[in-house]
Amino acid sequence: MTVTRQDTDAVRALQGLEDGRSSVRLRAALAVGTTPDPRFVDKLIERCAIEPEFFVRDMLTWALTRHPVSMTLPELLREVRSERTQARSQALHTLSKIGDRQAWPALTRALLSDADDEVARSAWRAAVVLVPEGEESALATVLATQLGRGGRETQLSLSRALVALGDVLVPALLAATTAPDPRIRTHALATQRLLRDPDAGFECAIEEAKRAVALGGAGQEGR
């Protein structure tokens, strides 16, 4: 059996993805994406689940987007059900970059409320990209159940996802402004501010919302 240069390059790239040096892994992922090959897909997805460096993971995602959806989508949909949090998160991130709405049914309520913040954030971002026309209001209702969750980065991610849905979000936000939990009310008010003024900074929106909640004015912030 003749071994071609393409075969040799493929073996070298696959080995590079497992190198101990992140710079080598990055170059290997770039090479794989530059010259897509069906033999790379399984290894790319496997590496996404365990790669420790963010910038290498991002290149792995890019490399996956360079391969046919017919090959990557089934594998990614399996990964979103993985027990590994990074596997779920990175698969969701990759699905959002591919943007194929065939993946929408995989965006379950369980994923949108995943106990791991990074998985949930990836699910929120993917959901607003993949949501079919007419399903936005239902998605807004589910996402609004996560208001008040986590720290600044998690709350900012959720607010951005919610604002991306547009005016269908308004009823869910109004309901959240009367929630018993002040964290939920504060986050809902801050998101309302961002919906009205997308250029408003999140920190300013949060501080303004905290003052409104402290003064008992949560229900006065209608759109």
PyMOL commands that place a pseudoatom at each C-alpha (Angstrom):
pseudoatom trace, name=CA, resn=MET, resi=1, chain=A, elem=C, hetatm=0, pos=[0.000, 0.000, 0.000]
pseudoatom trace, name=CA, resn=THR, resi=2, chain=A, elem=C, hetatm=0, pos=[1.469, 3.346, -1.062]
pseudoatom trace, name=CA, resn=VAL, resi=3, chain=A, elem=C, hetatm=0, pos=[1.737, 6.006, 1.634]
pseudoatom trace, name=CA, resn=THR, resi=4, chain=A, elem=C, hetatm=0, pos=[1.158, 9.427, 0.127]
pseudoatom trace, name=CA, resn=ARG, resi=5, chain=A, elem=C, hetatm=0, pos=[2.435, 12.747, 1.374]
pseudoatom trace, name=CA, resn=GLN, resi=6, chain=A, elem=C, hetatm=0, pos=[-1.149, 13.576, 2.310]
pseudoatom trace, name=CA, resn=ASP, resi=7, chain=A, elem=C, hetatm=0, pos=[-1.215, 10.512, 4.547]
pseudoatom trace, name=CA, resn=THR, resi=8, chain=A, elem=C, hetatm=0, pos=[2.064, 11.526, 6.144]
pseudoatom trace, name=CA, resn=ASP, resi=9, chain=A, elem=C, hetatm=0, pos=[0.836, 15.067, 6.748]
pseudoatom trace, name=CA, resn=ALA, resi=10, chain=A, elem=C, hetatm=0, pos=[-2.379, 13.708, 8.274]
pseudoatom trace, name=CA, resn=VAL, resi=11, chain=A, elem=C, hetatm=0, pos=[-0.461, 11.482, 10.691]
pseudoatom trace, name=CA, resn=ARG, resi=12, chain=A, elem=C, hetatm=0, pos=[1.791, 14.387, 11.656]
pseudoatom trace, name=CA, resn=ALA, resi=13, chain=A, elem=C, hetatm=0, pos=[-1.183, 16.667, 12.271]
pseudoatom trace, name=CA, resn=LEU, resi=14, chain=A, elem=C, hetatm=0, pos=[-3.001, 14.081, 14.368]
pseudoatom trace, name=CA, resn=GLN, resi=15, chain=A, elem=C, hetatm=0, pos=[0.122, 13.537, 16.449]
pseudoatom trace, name=CA, resn=GLY, resi=16, chain=A, elem=C, hetatm=0, pos=[0.537, 17.298, 16.808]
pseudoatom trace, name=CA, resn=LEU, resi=17, chain=A, elem=C, hetatm=0, pos=[-2.914, 17.602, 18.361]
pseudoatom trace, name=CA, resn=GLU, resi=18, chain=A, elem=C, hetatm=0, pos=[-1.636, 15.506, 21.274]
pseudoatom trace, name=CA, resn=ASP, resi=19, chain=A, elem=C, hetatm=0, pos=[1.713, 17.263, 21.708]
pseudoatom trace, name=CA, resn=GLY, resi=20, chain=A, elem=C, hetatm=0, pos=[2.546, 18.527, 25.176]
pseudoatom trace, name=CA, resn=ARG, resi=21, chain=A, elem=C, hetatm=0, pos=[3.255, 22.020, 23.835]
pseudoatom trace, name=CA, resn=SER, resi=22, chain=A, elem=C, hetatm=0, pos=[0.210, 24.210, 23.286]
pseudoatom trace, name=CA, resn=SER, resi=23, chain=A, elem=C, hetatm=0, pos=[1.928, 26.048, 20.407]
pseudoatom trace, name=CA, resn=VAL, resi=24, chain=A, elem=C, hetatm=0, pos=[2.353, 22.755, 18.546]
pseudoatom trace, name=CA, resn=ARG, resi=25, chain=A, elem=C, hetatm=0, pos=[-1.273, 21.781, 19.196]
pseudoatom trace, name=CA, resn=LEU, resi=26, chain=A, elem=C, hetatm=0, pos=[-2.395, 25.175, 17.914]
pseudoatom trace, name=CA, resn=ARG, resi=27, chain=A, elem=C, hetatm=0, pos=[-0.423, 24.790, 14.683]
pseudoatom trace, name=CA, resn=ALA, resi=28, chain=A, elem=C, hetatm=0, pos=[-1.742, 21.266, 14.239]
pseudoatom trace, name=CA, resn=ALA, resi=29, chain=A, elem=C, hetatm=0, pos=[-5.351, 22.419, 14.636]
pseudoatom trace, name=CA, resn=LEU, resi=30, chain=A, elem=C, hetatm=0, pos=[-4.701, 25.207, 12.120]
pseudoatom trace, name=CA, resn=ALA, resi=31, chain=A, elem=C, hetatm=0, pos=[-3.244, 22.687, 9.674]
pseudoatom trace, name=CA, resn=VAL, resi=32, chain=A, elem=C, hetatm=0, pos=[-6.214, 20.362, 10.104]
pseudoatom trace, name=CA, resn=GLY, resi=33, chain=A, elem=C, hetatm=0, pos=[-8.673, 23.166, 9.423]
pseudoatom trace, name=CA, resn=THR, resi=34, chain=A, elem=C, hetatm=0, pos=[-6.685, 24.424, 6.464]
pseudoatom trace, name=CA, resn=THR, resi=35, chain=A, elem=C, hetatm=0, pos=[-6.784, 21.004, 4.815]
pseudoatom trace, name=CA, resn=PRO, resi=36, chain=A, elem=C, hetatm=0, pos=[-9.992, 19.289, 6.022]
pseudoatom trace, name=CA, resn=ASP, resi=37, chain=A, elem=C, hetatm=0, pos=[-9.983, 15.519, 6.023]
pseudoatom trace, name=CA, resn=PRO, resi=38, chain=A, elem=C, hetatm=0, pos=[-12.718, 13.123, 7.253]
pseudoatom trace, name=CA, resn=ARG, resi=39, chain=A, elem=C, hetatm=0, pos=[-10.083, 11.292, 9.283]
pseudoatom trace, name=CA, resn=PHE, resi=40, chain=A, elem=C, hetatm=0, pos=[-9.645, 14.340, 11.493]
pseudoatom trace, name=CA, resn=VAL, resi=41, chain=A, elem=C, hetatm=0, pos=[-13.186, 14.742, 12.792]
pseudoatom trace, name=CA, resn=ASP, resi=42, chain=A, elem=C, hetatm=0, pos=[-13.138, 12.180, 15.604]
pseudoatom trace, name=CA, resn=LYS, resi=43, chain=A, elem=C, hetatm=0, pos=[-9.772, 13.387, 16.885]
pseudoatom trace, name=CA, resn=LEU, resi=44, chain=A, elem=C, hetatm=0, pos=[-10.831, 17.038, 16.790]
pseudoatom trace, name=CA, resn=ILE, resi=45, chain=A, elem=C, hetatm=0, pos=[-13.926, 16.305, 18.849]
pseudoatom trace, name=CA, resn=GLU, resi=46, chain=A, elem=C, hetatm=0, pos=[-11.955, 14.123, 21.236]
pseudoatom trace, name=CA, resn=ARG, resi=47, chain=A, elem=C, hetatm=0, pos=[-9.430, 16.927, 21.779]
pseudoatom trace, name=CA, resn=CYS, resi=48, chain=A, elem=C, hetatm=0, pos=[-12.162, 19.513, 22.348]
pseudoatom trace, name=CA, resn=ALA, resi=49, chain=A, elem=C, hetatm=0, pos=[-13.275, 17.550, 25.401]
pseudoatom trace, name=CA, resn=ILE, resi=50, chain=A, elem=C, hetatm=0, pos=[-9.841, 17.607, 27.057]
pseudoatom trace, name=CA, resn=GLU, resi=51, chain=A, elem=C, hetatm=0, pos=[-7.849, 20.513, 25.599]
pseudoatom trace, name=CA, resn=PRO, resi=52, chain=A, elem=C, hetatm=0, pos=[-6.819, 22.793, 28.506]
pseudoatom trace, name=CA, resn=GLU, resi=53, chain=A, elem=C, hetatm=0, pos=[-5.971, 25.948, 26.512]
pseudoatom trace, name=CA, resn=PHE, resi=54, chain=A, elem=C, hetatm=0, pos=[-8.804, 28.216, 25.403]
pseudoatom trace, name=CA, resn=PHE, resi=55, chain=A, elem=C, hetatm=0, pos=[-7.080, 29.482, 22.252]
pseudoatom trace, name=CA, resn=VAL, resi=56, chain=A, elem=C, hetatm=0, pos=[-6.339, 25.925, 21.125]
pseudoatom trace, name=CA, resn=ARG, resi=57, chain=A, elem=C, hetatm=0, pos=[-9.948, 24.885, 21.766]
pseudoatom trace, name=CA, resn=ASP, resi=58, chain=A, elem=C, hetatm=0, pos=[-11.084, 27.813, 19.657]
pseudoatom trace, name=CA, resn=MET, resi=59, chain=A, elem=C, hetatm=0, pos=[-8.865, 26.658, 16.806]
pseudoatom trace, name=CA, resn=LEU, resi=60, chain=A, elem=C, hetatm=0, pos=[-10.214, 23.117, 17.173]
pseudoatom trace, name=CA, resn=THR, resi=61, chain=A, elem=C, hetatm=0, pos=[-13.729, 24.513, 16.835]
pseudoatom trace, name=CA, resn=TRP, resi=62, chain=A, elem=C, hetatm=0, pos=[-12.702, 26.452, 13.738]
pseudoatom trace, name=CA, resn=ALA, resi=63, chain=A, elem=C, hetatm=0, pos=[-11.193, 23.290, 12.259]
pseudoatom trace, name=CA, resn=LEU, resi=64, chain=A, elem=C, hetatm=0, pos=[-14.451, 21.426, 12.862]
pseudoatom trace, name=CA, resn=THR, resi=65, chain=A, elem=C, hetatm=0, pos=[-16.444, 24.132, 11.098]
pseudoatom trace, name=CA, resn=ARG, resi=66, chain=A, elem=C, hetatm=0, pos=[-14.285, 23.518, 8.035]
pseudoatom trace, name=CA, resn=HIS, resi=67, chain=A, elem=C, hetatm=0, pos=[-15.549, 19.933, 7.724]
pseudoatom trace, name=CA, resn=PRO, resi=68, chain=A, elem=C, hetatm=0, pos=[-18.914, 18.889, 6.253]
pseudoatom trace, name=CA, resn=VAL, resi=69, chain=A, elem=C, hetatm=0, pos=[-21.857, 19.299, 8.643]
pseudoatom trace, name=CA, resn=SER, resi=70, chain=A, elem=C, hetatm=0, pos=[-23.000, 15.800, 7.723]
pseudoatom trace, name=CA, resn=MET, resi=71, chain=A, elem=C, hetatm=0, pos=[-19.861, 14.486, 9.421]
pseudoatom trace, name=CA, resn=THR, resi=72, chain=A, elem=C, hetatm=0, pos=[-19.554, 16.811, 12.404]
pseudoatom trace, name=CA, resn=LEU, resi=73, chain=A, elem=C, hetatm=0, pos=[-23.164, 17.273, 13.483]
pseudoatom trace, name=CA, resn=PRO, resi=74, chain=A, elem=C, hetatm=0, pos=[-23.912, 13.677, 14.610]
pseudoatom trace, name=CA, resn=GLU, resi=75, chain=A, elem=C, hetatm=0, pos=[-20.694, 13.577, 16.645]
pseudoatom trace, name=CA, resn=LEU, resi=76, chain=A, elem=C, hetatm=0, pos=[-21.331, 16.946, 18.264]
pseudoatom trace, name=CA, resn=LEU, resi=77, chain=A, elem=C, hetatm=0, pos=[-24.887, 15.995, 19.173]
pseudoatom trace, name=CA, resn=ARG, resi=78, chain=A, elem=C, hetatm=0, pos=[-23.517, 12.967, 20.994]
pseudoatom trace, name=CA, resn=GLU, resi=79, chain=A, elem=C, hetatm=0, pos=[-21.033, 15.176, 22.834]
pseudoatom trace, name=CA, resn=VAL, resi=80, chain=A, elem=C, hetatm=0, pos=[-23.703, 17.492, 24.243]
pseudoatom trace, name=CA, resn=ARG, resi=81, chain=A, elem=C, hetatm=0, pos=[-24.935, 14.479, 26.220]
pseudoatom trace, name=CA, resn=SER, resi=82, chain=A, elem=C, hetatm=0, pos=[-21.457, 13.664, 27.554]
pseudoatom trace, name=CA, resn=GLU, resi=83, chain=A, elem=C, hetatm=0, pos=[-20.801, 13.390, 31.277]
pseudoatom trace, name=CA, resn=ARG, resi=84, chain=A, elem=C, hetatm=0, pos=[-17.741, 15.634, 30.784]
pseudoatom trace, name=CA, resn=THR, resi=85, chain=A, elem=C, hetatm=0, pos=[-18.615, 19.269, 31.292]
pseudoatom trace, name=CA, resn=GLN, resi=86, chain=A, elem=C, hetatm=0, pos=[-15.963, 20.517, 28.865]
pseudoatom trace, name=CA, resn=ALA, resi=87, chain=A, elem=C, hetatm=0, pos=[-17.168, 18.109, 26.195]
pseudoatom trace, name=CA, resn=ARG, resi=88, chain=A, elem=C, hetatm=0, pos=[-20.709, 19.477, 26.522]
pseudoatom trace, name=CA, resn=SER, resi=89, chain=A, elem=C, hetatm=0, pos=[-19.595, 23.089, 26.615]
pseudoatom trace, name=CA, resn=GLN, resi=90, chain=A, elem=C, hetatm=0, pos=[-17.256, 22.879, 23.642]
pseudoatom trace, name=CA, resn=ALA, resi=91, chain=A, elem=C, hetatm=0, pos=[-19.718, 20.885, 21.547]
pseudoatom trace, name=CA, resn=LEU, resi=92, chain=A, elem=C, hetatm=0, pos=[-22.377, 23.526, 22.188]
pseudoatom trace, name=CA, resn=HIS, resi=93, chain=A, elem=C, hetatm=0, pos=[-19.921, 26.279, 21.320]
pseudoatom trace, name=CA, resn=THR, resi=94, chain=A, elem=C, hetatm=0, pos=[-19.060, 24.509, 18.066]
pseudoatom trace, name=CA, resn=LEU, resi=95, chain=A, elem=C, hetatm=0, pos=[-22.723, 24.014, 17.197]
pseudoatom trace, name=CA, resn=SER, resi=96, chain=A, elem=C, hetatm=0, pos=[-23.279, 27.749, 17.636]
pseudoatom trace, name=CA, resn=LYS, resi=97, chain=A, elem=C, hetatm=0, pos=[-20.438, 28.433, 15.204]
pseudoatom trace, name=CA, resn=ILE, resi=98, chain=A, elem=C, hetatm=0, pos=[-21.737, 25.936, 12.644]
pseudoatom trace, name=CA, resn=GLY, resi=99, chain=A, elem=C, hetatm=0, pos=[-25.228, 27.427, 12.963]
pseudoatom trace, name=CA, resn=ASP, resi=100, chain=A, elem=C, hetatm=0, pos=[-27.163, 24.479, 11.534]
pseudoatom trace, name=CA, resn=ARG, resi=101, chain=A, elem=C, hetatm=0, pos=[-30.685, 24.463, 12.984]
pseudoatom trace, name=CA, resn=GLN, resi=102, chain=A, elem=C, hetatm=0, pos=[-30.881, 20.696, 12.760]
pseudoatom trace, name=CA, resn=ALA, resi=103, chain=A, elem=C, hetatm=0, pos=[-29.132, 20.885, 16.139]
pseudoatom trace, name=CA, resn=TRP, resi=104, chain=A, elem=C, hetatm=0, pos=[-31.982, 22.819, 17.787]
pseudoatom trace, name=CA, resn=PRO, resi=105, chain=A, elem=C, hetatm=0, pos=[-33.740, 19.777, 19.349]
pseudoatom trace, name=CA, resn=ALA, resi=106, chain=A, elem=C, hetatm=0, pos=[-30.539, 19.051, 21.299]
pseudoatom trace, name=CA, resn=LEU, resi=107, chain=A, elem=C, hetatm=0, pos=[-30.876, 22.364, 23.156]
pseudoatom trace, name=CA, resn=THR, resi=108, chain=A, elem=C, hetatm=0, pos=[-32.962, 20.883, 25.951]
pseudoatom trace, name=CA, resn=ARG, resi=109, chain=A, elem=C, hetatm=0, pos=[-34.157, 22.636, 29.096]
pseudoatom trace, name=CA, resn=ALA, resi=110, chain=A, elem=C, hetatm=0, pos=[-31.676, 20.460, 30.993]
pseudoatom trace, name=CA, resn=LEU, resi=111, chain=A, elem=C, hetatm=0, pos=[-28.775, 21.921, 28.987]
pseudoatom trace, name=CA, resn=LEU, resi=112, chain=A, elem=C, hetatm=0, pos=[-30.107, 25.464, 29.247]
pseudoatom trace, name=CA, resn=SER, resi=113, chain=A, elem=C, hetatm=0, pos=[-30.146, 25.063, 33.026]
pseudoatom trace, name=CA, resn=ASP, resi=114, chain=A, elem=C, hetatm=0, pos=[-27.032, 22.878, 33.316]
pseudoatom trace, name=CA, resn=ALA, resi=115, chain=A, elem=C, hetatm=0, pos=[-25.472, 22.968, 36.776]
pseudoatom trace, name=CA, resn=ASP, resi=116, chain=A, elem=C, hetatm=0, pos=[-22.111, 23.925, 35.260]
pseudoatom trace, name=CA, resn=ASP, resi=117, chain=A, elem=C, hetatm=0, pos=[-22.037, 27.646, 34.435]
pseudoatom trace, name=CA, resn=GLU, resi=118, chain=A, elem=C, hetatm=0, pos=[-19.771, 27.259, 31.418]
pseudoatom trace, name=CA, resn=VAL, resi=119, chain=A, elem=C, hetatm=0, pos=[-22.020, 24.601, 29.892]
pseudoatom trace, name=CA, resn=ALA, resi=120, chain=A, elem=C, hetatm=0, pos=[-25.106, 26.715, 30.537]
pseudoatom trace, name=CA, resn=ARG, resi=121, chain=A, elem=C, hetatm=0, pos=[-23.465, 29.798, 29.011]
pseudoatom trace, name=CA, resn=SER, resi=122, chain=A, elem=C, hetatm=0, pos=[-22.513, 27.837, 25.900]
pseudoatom trace, name=CA, resn=ALA, resi=123, chain=A, elem=C, hetatm=0, pos=[-26.059, 26.490, 25.690]
pseudoatom trace, name=CA, resn=TRP, resi=124, chain=A, elem=C, hetatm=0, pos=[-27.544, 29.990, 25.937]
pseudoatom trace, name=CA, resn=ARG, resi=125, chain=A, elem=C, hetatm=0, pos=[-25.307, 31.292, 23.154]
pseudoatom trace, name=CA, resn=ALA, resi=126, chain=A, elem=C, hetatm=0, pos=[-26.081, 28.299, 20.953]
pseudoatom trace, name=CA, resn=ALA, resi=127, chain=A, elem=C, hetatm=0, pos=[-29.814, 28.541, 21.610]
pseudoatom trace, name=CA, resn=VAL, resi=128, chain=A, elem=C, hetatm=0, pos=[-30.179, 32.129, 20.392]
pseudoatom trace, name=CA, resn=VAL, resi=129, chain=A, elem=C, hetatm=0, pos=[-28.304, 31.216, 17.207]
pseudoatom trace, name=CA, resn=LEU, resi=130, chain=A, elem=C, hetatm=0, pos=[-30.224, 28.017, 16.500]
pseudoatom trace, name=CA, resn=VAL, resi=131, chain=A, elem=C, hetatm=0, pos=[-33.763, 28.882, 17.671]
pseudoatom trace, name=CA, resn=PRO, resi=132, chain=A, elem=C, hetatm=0, pos=[-36.266, 28.409, 14.823]
pseudoatom trace, name=CA, resn=GLU, resi=133, chain=A, elem=C, hetatm=0, pos=[-38.547, 31.235, 13.816]
pseudoatom trace, name=CA, resn=GLY, resi=134, chain=A, elem=C, hetatm=0, pos=[-41.583, 31.299, 16.084]
pseudoatom trace, name=CA, resn=GLU, resi=135, chain=A, elem=C, hetatm=0, pos=[-39.832, 29.596, 19.021]
pseudoatom trace, name=CA, resn=GLU, resi=136, chain=A, elem=C, hetatm=0, pos=[-38.150, 32.723, 20.379]
pseudoatom trace, name=CA, resn=SER, resi=137, chain=A, elem=C, hetatm=0, pos=[-40.822, 33.504, 22.979]
pseudoatom trace, name=CA, resn=ALA, resi=138, chain=A, elem=C, hetatm=0, pos=[-40.709, 30.002, 24.441]
pseudoatom trace, name=CA, resn=LEU, resi=139, chain=A, elem=C, hetatm=0, pos=[-36.922, 30.182, 24.572]
pseudoatom trace, name=CA, resn=ALA, resi=140, chain=A, elem=C, hetatm=0, pos=[-37.070, 33.550, 26.342]
pseudoatom trace, name=CA, resn=THR, resi=141, chain=A, elem=C, hetatm=0, pos=[-39.353, 32.047, 28.984]
pseudoatom trace, name=CA, resn=VAL, resi=142, chain=A, elem=C, hetatm=0, pos=[-36.908, 29.204, 29.651]
pseudoatom trace, name=CA, resn=LEU, resi=143, chain=A, elem=C, hetatm=0, pos=[-33.854, 31.477, 29.707]
pseudoatom trace, name=CA, resn=ALA, resi=144, chain=A, elem=C, hetatm=0, pos=[-35.592, 33.862, 32.104]
pseudoatom trace, name=CA, resn=THR, resi=145, chain=A, elem=C, hetatm=0, pos=[-35.695, 31.059, 34.691]
pseudoatom trace, name=CA, resn=GLN, resi=146, chain=A, elem=C, hetatm=0, pos=[-31.904, 31.441, 34.926]
pseudoatom trace, name=CA, resn=LEU, resi=147, chain=A, elem=C, hetatm=0, pos=[-31.969, 35.128, 35.880]
pseudoatom trace, name=CA, resn=GLY, resi=148, chain=A, elem=C, hetatm=0, pos=[-30.030, 35.862, 39.046]
pseudoatom trace, name=CA, resn=ARG, resi=149, chain=A, elem=C, hetatm=0, pos=[-27.744, 32.897, 38.562]
pseudoatom trace, name=CA, resn=GLY, resi=150, chain=A, elem=C, hetatm=0, pos=[-23.977, 32.943, 39.068]
pseudoatom trace, name=CA, resn=GLY, resi=151, chain=A, elem=C, hetatm=0, pos=[-21.424, 35.729, 39.026]
pseudoatom trace, name=CA, resn=ARG, resi=152, chain=A, elem=C, hetatm=0, pos=[-20.896, 38.690, 36.733]
pseudoatom trace, name=CA, resn=GLU, resi=153, chain=A, elem=C, hetatm=0, pos=[-19.703, 36.764, 33.663]
pseudoatom trace, name=CA, resn=THR, resi=154, chain=A, elem=C, hetatm=0, pos=[-22.550, 34.269, 33.853]
pseudoatom trace, name=CA, resn=GLN, resi=155, chain=A, elem=C, hetatm=0, pos=[-25.142, 37.000, 34.313]
pseudoatom trace, name=CA, resn=LEU, resi=156, chain=A, elem=C, hetatm=0, pos=[-23.664, 39.051, 31.475]
pseudoatom trace, name=CA, resn=SER, resi=157, chain=A, elem=C, hetatm=0, pos=[-23.787, 36.010, 29.166]
pseudoatom trace, name=CA, resn=LEU, resi=158, chain=A, elem=C, hetatm=0, pos=[-27.433, 35.407, 29.998]
pseudoatom trace, name=CA, resn=SER, resi=159, chain=A, elem=C, hetatm=0, pos=[-28.369, 39.065, 29.527]
pseudoatom trace, name=CA, resn=ARG, resi=160, chain=A, elem=C, hetatm=0, pos=[-26.683, 39.121, 26.117]
pseudoatom trace, name=CA, resn=ALA, resi=161, chain=A, elem=C, hetatm=0, pos=[-28.482, 35.951, 25.080]
pseudoatom trace, name=CA, resn=LEU, resi=162, chain=A, elem=C, hetatm=0, pos=[-31.824, 37.323, 26.242]
pseudoatom trace, name=CA, resn=VAL, resi=163, chain=A, elem=C, hetatm=0, pos=[-31.352, 40.702, 24.570]
pseudoatom trace, name=CA, resn=ALA, resi=164, chain=A, elem=C, hetatm=0, pos=[-30.487, 38.924, 21.313]
pseudoatom trace, name=CA, resn=LEU, resi=165, chain=A, elem=C, hetatm=0, pos=[-34.054, 37.565, 21.287]
pseudoatom trace, name=CA, resn=GLY, resi=166, chain=A, elem=C, hetatm=0, pos=[-35.492, 41.080, 21.066]
pseudoatom trace, name=CA, resn=ASP, resi=167, chain=A, elem=C, hetatm=0, pos=[-38.963, 42.226, 22.097]
pseudoatom trace, name=CA, resn=VAL, resi=168, chain=A, elem=C, hetatm=0, pos=[-40.334, 38.698, 22.596]
pseudoatom trace, name=CA, resn=LEU, resi=169, chain=A, elem=C, hetatm=0, pos=[-38.350, 38.856, 25.829]
pseudoatom trace, name=CA, resn=VAL, resi=170, chain=A, elem=C, hetatm=0, pos=[-40.419, 41.651, 27.403]
pseudoatom trace, name=CA, resn=PRO, resi=171, chain=A, elem=C, hetatm=0, pos=[-43.170, 39.573, 29.106]
pseudoatom trace, name=CA, resn=ALA, resi=172, chain=A, elem=C, hetatm=0, pos=[-40.686, 37.162, 30.688]
pseudoatom trace, name=CA, resn=LEU, resi=173, chain=A, elem=C, hetatm=0, pos=[-38.581, 40.042, 31.982]
pseudoatom trace, name=CA, resn=LEU, resi=174, chain=A, elem=C, hetatm=0, pos=[-41.591, 41.869, 33.412]
pseudoatom trace, name=CA, resn=ALA, resi=175, chain=A, elem=C, hetatm=0, pos=[-42.592, 38.742, 35.315]
pseudoatom trace, name=CA, resn=ALA, resi=176, chain=A, elem=C, hetatm=0, pos=[-39.058, 38.375, 36.684]
pseudoatom trace, name=CA, resn=THR, resi=177, chain=A, elem=C, hetatm=0, pos=[-39.023, 41.940, 38.042]
pseudoatom trace, name=CA, resn=THR, resi=178, chain=A, elem=C, hetatm=0, pos=[-41.569, 40.890, 40.665]
pseudoatom trace, name=CA, resn=ALA, resi=179, chain=A, elem=C, hetatm=0, pos=[-39.771, 37.696, 41.723]
pseudoatom trace, name=CA, resn=PRO, resi=180, chain=A, elem=C, hetatm=0, pos=[-39.275, 37.223, 45.491]
pseudoatom trace, name=CA, resn=ASP, resi=181, chain=A, elem=C, hetatm=0, pos=[-35.487, 36.847, 45.054]
pseudoatom trace, name=CA, resn=PRO, resi=182, chain=A, elem=C, hetatm=0, pos=[-33.793, 40.278, 44.832]
pseudoatom trace, name=CA, resn=ARG, resi=183, chain=A, elem=C, hetatm=0, pos=[-30.987, 38.810, 42.703]
pseudoatom trace, name=CA, resn=ILE, resi=184, chain=A, elem=C, hetatm=0, pos=[-33.533, 37.785, 40.082]
pseudoatom trace, name=CA, resn=ARG, resi=185, chain=A, elem=C, hetatm=0, pos=[-35.230, 41.193, 40.194]
pseudoatom trace, name=CA, resn=THR, resi=186, chain=A, elem=C, hetatm=0, pos=[-31.896, 42.985, 39.886]
pseudoatom trace, name=CA, resn=HIS, resi=187, chain=A, elem=C, hetatm=0, pos=[-30.748, 40.883, 36.953]
pseudoatom trace, name=CA, resn=ALA, resi=188, chain=A, elem=C, hetatm=0, pos=[-34.112, 41.278, 35.208]
pseudoatom trace, name=CA, resn=LEU, resi=189, chain=A, elem=C, hetatm=0, pos=[-34.018, 45.066, 35.590]
pseudoatom trace, name=CA, resn=ALA, resi=190, chain=A, elem=C, hetatm=0, pos=[-30.447, 45.242, 34.314]
pseudoatom trace, name=CA, resn=THR, resi=191, chain=A, elem=C, hetatm=0, pos=[-31.423, 43.158, 31.292]
pseudoatom trace, name=CA, resn=GLN, resi=192, chain=A, elem=C, hetatm=0, pos=[-34.398, 45.442, 30.658]
pseudoatom trace, name=CA, resn=ARG, resi=193, chain=A, elem=C, hetatm=0, pos=[-31.980, 48.365, 30.615]
pseudoatom trace, name=CA, resn=LEU, resi=194, chain=A, elem=C, hetatm=0, pos=[-29.760, 46.595, 28.081]
pseudoatom trace, name=CA, resn=LEU, resi=195, chain=A, elem=C, hetatm=0, pos=[-32.782, 45.740, 25.936]
pseudoatom trace, name=CA, resn=ARG, resi=196, chain=A, elem=C, hetatm=0, pos=[-33.763, 49.431, 25.830]
pseudoatom trace, name=CA, resn=ASP, resi=197, chain=A, elem=C, hetatm=0, pos=[-30.199, 50.626, 25.377]
pseudoatom trace, name=CA, resn=PRO, resi=198, chain=A, elem=C, hetatm=0, pos=[-27.850, 47.960, 23.952]
pseudoatom trace, name=CA, resn=ASP, resi=199, chain=A, elem=C, hetatm=0, pos=[-24.904, 50.346, 24.337]
pseudoatom trace, name=CA, resn=ALA, resi=200, chain=A, elem=C, hetatm=0, pos=[-25.382, 50.652, 28.095]
pseudoatom trace, name=CA, resn=GLY, resi=201, chain=A, elem=C, hetatm=0, pos=[-22.619, 48.951, 30.034]
pseudoatom trace, name=CA, resn=PHE, resi=202, chain=A, elem=C, hetatm=0, pos=[-23.596, 45.884, 32.051]
pseudoatom trace, name=CA, resn=GLU, resi=203, chain=A, elem=C, hetatm=0, pos=[-21.944, 47.204, 35.220]
pseudoatom trace, name=CA, resn=CYS, resi=204, chain=A, elem=C, hetatm=0, pos=[-23.916, 50.444, 35.014]
pseudoatom trace, name=CA, resn=ALA, resi=205, chain=A, elem=C, hetatm=0, pos=[-27.118, 48.536, 34.305]
pseudoatom trace, name=CA, resn=ILE, resi=206, chain=A, elem=C, hetatm=0, pos=[-26.570, 46.269, 37.305]
pseudoatom trace, name=CA, resn=GLU, resi=207, chain=A, elem=C, hetatm=0, pos=[-25.772, 49.146, 39.661]
pseudoatom trace, name=CA, resn=GLU, resi=208, chain=A, elem=C, hetatm=0, pos=[-28.849, 51.038, 38.510]
pseudoatom trace, name=CA, resn=ALA, resi=209, chain=A, elem=C, hetatm=0, pos=[-30.956, 47.906, 38.996]
pseudoatom trace, name=CA, resn=LYS, resi=210, chain=A, elem=C, hetatm=0, pos=[-29.559, 47.358, 42.492]
pseudoatom trace, name=CA, resn=ARG, resi=211, chain=A, elem=C, hetatm=0, pos=[-30.578, 50.880, 43.465]
pseudoatom trace, name=CA, resn=ALA, resi=212, chain=A, elem=C, hetatm=0, pos=[-34.056, 50.363, 42.035]
pseudoatom trace, name=CA, resn=VAL, resi=213, chain=A, elem=C, hetatm=0, pos=[-34.501, 47.109, 43.952]
pseudoatom trace, name=CA, resn=ALA, resi=214, chain=A, elem=C, hetatm=0, pos=[-33.182, 48.684, 47.159]
pseudoatom trace, name=CA, resn=LEU, resi=215, chain=A, elem=C, hetatm=0, pos=[-35.718, 51.469, 46.784]
pseudoatom trace, name=CA, resn=GLY, resi=216, chain=A, elem=C, hetatm=0, pos=[-38.501, 49.000, 46.106]
pseudoatom trace, name=CA, resn=GLY, resi=217, chain=A, elem=C, hetatm=0, pos=[-38.968, 50.137, 42.517]
pseudoatom trace, name=CA, resn=ALA, resi=218, chain=A, elem=C, hetatm=0, pos=[-38.500, 46.816, 40.729]
pseudoatom trace, name=CA, resn=GLY, resi=219, chain=A, elem=C, hetatm=0, pos=[-41.973, 46.810, 39.282]
pseudoatom trace, name=CA, resn=GLN, resi=220, chain=A, elem=C, hetatm=0, pos=[-41.668, 50.366, 37.940]
pseudoatom trace, name=CA, resn=GLU, resi=221, chain=A, elem=C, hetatm=0, pos=[-39.114, 49.613, 35.234]
pseudoatom trace, name=CA, resn=GLY, resi=222, chain=A, elem=C, hetatm=0, pos=[-41.500, 48.799, 32.381]
pseudoatom trace, name=CA, resn=ARG, resi=223, chain=A, elem=C, hetatm=0, pos=[-40.391, 49.116, 28.812]
for i in range(1, 223): cmd.bond("trace and resi %d" % i, "trace and resi %d" % (i + 1))
show_as sticks, trace
zoom trace
